Amino acid sequence: MITPDLKAIVFSFLIADITITLFMVLLAVQNRRIFRGINAWVAAFLLQNIAVILIELRGIVPDWSSIILSNTMIAAGLLAGLKGMC
């Protein structure tokens, strides 16, 4: 049985996530007066994208940034997303 390469799966997820974030930024620019929480959603997407990039660069960047900073960004992105839903 063929085992999938985890780095390739995470890289394809990252490409899709960056595309979604770009569309989210475009929607935020168009609808910022209609929806109040859309800026928090954009912040959540950006924080989580940066965190995934730091996780993907583990071994290249320092450990404190790929472990501690990325986990902090994931938690902050979760809180920003929840704030955007309120």
N, C-alpha and C positions, 0 to 999 in steps of 0.2 A: 504494500500500500504506500502511496506517495504521501509524505508529510509536507504540509504547506510551510513555506518560509514565513516566519512571524514578522520579520522586518518588511517583507513585501506587503503583507496584509496591513500592517500599521501605516506604511507609506501610502497605500491606496486609500485608506481611511483618512489620512491627513490631506490628500488632494481633494477628496470629496468635502471634507470639513472646511477647508479654505474656500472652496467654491460656494458653499452654503453661507459662510461668513460674508463673502463679498456681496452676495445677493441680499443678505440681511442688512448690510450697510446701505445698499441702494434703497431698500424698502424704508429704512430709517430716515434717509434724506427726504424721500417723497412724502412720508406720512408722519413726520415728527410732531405735527400739530394735532393730529387725530388721536394717536395713541401715546399716552404719557410714558408707558413702561418700555417702549421700544429701544430707547437708549441703553437701558439696563440690560436688555437682551443682547444688544450688540457688544456691550462690555463683557457679558458672560461668554459669548462665543469667542471673542478675542482672547480672553484669559485662558479659556480651555484650549484654544488652538496653540497658543504659546507654550502651554504646559505640555501638550502632546509633542511639540517640536523639541522641547527640552528633554523629554523622556526618550525620544528617538535619538537624540545626540548623546545619550549616556555612554560614557567612555571617552568622549571627545571633549566635552565641557567638564568643569569641576563637579565633583560629587554633590557639593552643597546646592548647586543650581539645578542639577538634574534630579535630585531626590527631594530636598527640602523645599526649594522654591517652586518646583512643579506641583508638589502636593498642596502647597499654600495657594497657588493660582487655581487649582482645581476647586478647592473649597471656596475661594473668593468668587469664582465663576458660578458655582452653585448658588451662593447667596445672592449674587447679582441677578441670576435668572429668577429666583424666587421673588426678589424685590420687584422685578419687571412684571411678574404675574399679578402682584397685588395692585 
